[in-house]
Amino acid sequence: MTSDYLPIASNELLEARGSLLARVRDFFARRQFIEVESPILSADIVVDRHLDPLTTTLYGDPRAPERGPTMYLQTSAEFGMKRLLAAGMTGIYQITRAFRAGEVGPLHNPEFTMVEWYRVGDVYASGRQLLADFFEHFYQSGVARERTYADAFLEQVGVDPHRASIEELSGAAKAHNVVAPDSLGEDRDAWLELLFTELVQPKLGRPGATIIYDYPATQAALAKVREGDPPVAERFEMFYQGVELANGYHELTDPAALRARNQAQNTARLRDGKQALPEESRLLAAMDAGLPAGCGVALGFDRAVMLAAGVKCIQDVMAFPVERA
């Protein structure tokens, strides 16, 4: 008899996981955040070049021509939660399932648990501080320190990520023996991502967490861009033991800017041979009505548990990852 009906994670790890979930809820309860729920299945989806959603239909025989509208399993709870902010909520968090197609590996599972939170009125610095406070409460040891993207990149790669040409980035890759795939071509952000992932990220979050902030403006996603020389995205990420745990934004509130970014992301998706995603959404309708200023963060809970448990693979802290689902 096979044992593939059994969970992969041990009972001890599952008990520890449950205790850490309680610790998350305690953190937000102490700060008067409200736990909320938003749809996992929605007609709307984040438009991102690199995030591929799983899709389904609402009803109908799959062999029939009319199966209803396409629906998306959410890659994060972002759209629904921001609609709640637009409706007047101020401090909210959610522990939910998220789905991303094709993501399988030591740090990825197509279905995973995300902790996401938003607080109206937070400015860039206070949003980063709340993330640092979360780290200290969750792990109950160590502190989170901050570094700008440019400083960390310059230290490990030797070039300024905001001003370096593709030729300089390519030269840095060769100097550090980083093999670059031919597909990078003239995609400057792809060169930055390669060098950051290979040379910078492994050094971050040792011994405590590192919060990297002020990303290149071209990597803003749904964050505000602060004008300057150079302009930077008011985006921040937390790394611990070389692993990315959380991604945060000083949230974009301008619907025209989001529409332009959605169009640019879809152009890139089509260039990559992917399908375009819906550019209009109920989030944009909420932003048209008025989305209050604030900060938000999405944290990969499975990765956080993995590091707390001292294991090397997130499947080891899941009861039933995709191969046992």
Secondary structure, DSSP 8 states (H G I E B T S, - for coil): ---TTS-SS-HHHHHHHHHHHHHHHHHHHTTT-EE----SEES-----SS---EEEESSS-TTSS----EEEE-SSSHHHHHHHHHTT--EEEEEEEEE-TT--BTTB-SEEEEEEEEEET--HHHHHHHHHHHHHHHHSS--EEEEEHHHHHHHHHSS-TTT--HHHHHHHHHHTT----GGGTT-HHHHHHHHIIIIIGGGSSSSSEEEEEEEEGGG-TTB-EE-SSS-EEEEEEEEETTEEEEEEEEB---HHHHHHHHHHHHHHHHHTT-----S--HHHHHHHHH---EEEEEEEHHHHHHHHHT-S-GGGG-SS-GGG-
